[in-house]
Amino acid sequence: MQFYMMKKKFFLPLMLSGLVWFSSCDSNDDNGTGTARMEVRMTDAPGDYEEVNVEIKSVQIHREDGDTESGWITLDEIHPGIYNLLDFANGRDTLLASAELPVGHISQIRLVLGDNNSVKLKNGDEIALKTPSGQTSGVKLKIDAHLEDDVTYMVLLDFDAARSVVPKGNGGYNLKPVIRTITQAIAGGIKGKVTPAEYKPGIYVISAANDTIGGFANESGDFLIKGVPAGTYRVEFITQYGQHNKTIENVSVSQNQIKDLGVVMLPQE
């Protein structure tokens, strides 16, 4: 899992040169958007085939307890394509889709499959997989998760390739996906308010390995840095000429909460 970690040495020259944009950070102007980040990733249990290829067209989530069609929301950051499930065995996974979602309850997830599904046997033969209902209604899975504000979540779809490919008896095969879902919070964040706000510090969340996630406070001094994995960090507030720098040590972040540093007073001349 990548959290867009970067070494601190790449950030500081950018800030001092006046370039104040980081592609690897989240900055929030109002410190309370009421959204959570969700990633949908796919992994696989090994199967006795050379390849099991599944075409995934879209990923949707359902926010209601029922199964009304109006309750389905399509995740907008989707990576459609044909995936060989066996590429993701033995602990490997791949990102299928992600999105910013309103906080609250998520009841189901649905994979909408395409027609280009196939299995490659050990003898090299490649045979089309028929999916009785996956192309139309999609493959629906229960998840029953509650999303908290500003926390990052992962839904892991654990395919069982061996059980998902079903011989028909006439030489053909059906695809009847057997998938286990695992939902967990994977990253929290750090927020607070710097004062005086006009110092506009760059904010660096630095791990023991010296990996860094960066961001800036807004005009009012508020800051929110999301996507911070659980751990203990040093948070540095670096101003343009260094006179108002401040460091806070031993900031502990859990994977399911936003750590609030409160008001951070920067040194004044």
PyMOL commands that set and color helices and strands:
alter all, ss='L'
color gray80, all
select helices_A, chain A and resi 8-16+69-71+85-88+161-164+197-199
alter helices_A, ss='H'
color red, helices_A
select strands_A, chain A and resi 6-7+35-45+51-62+72-74+77-78+81-84+94-102+104-113+118-120+126-130+139-147+152-160+165-167+173-175+179-195+202-206+211-216+222-228+231-238+246-253+258-265
alter strands_A, ss='S'
color yellow, strands_A
deselect
rebuild
show_as cartoon
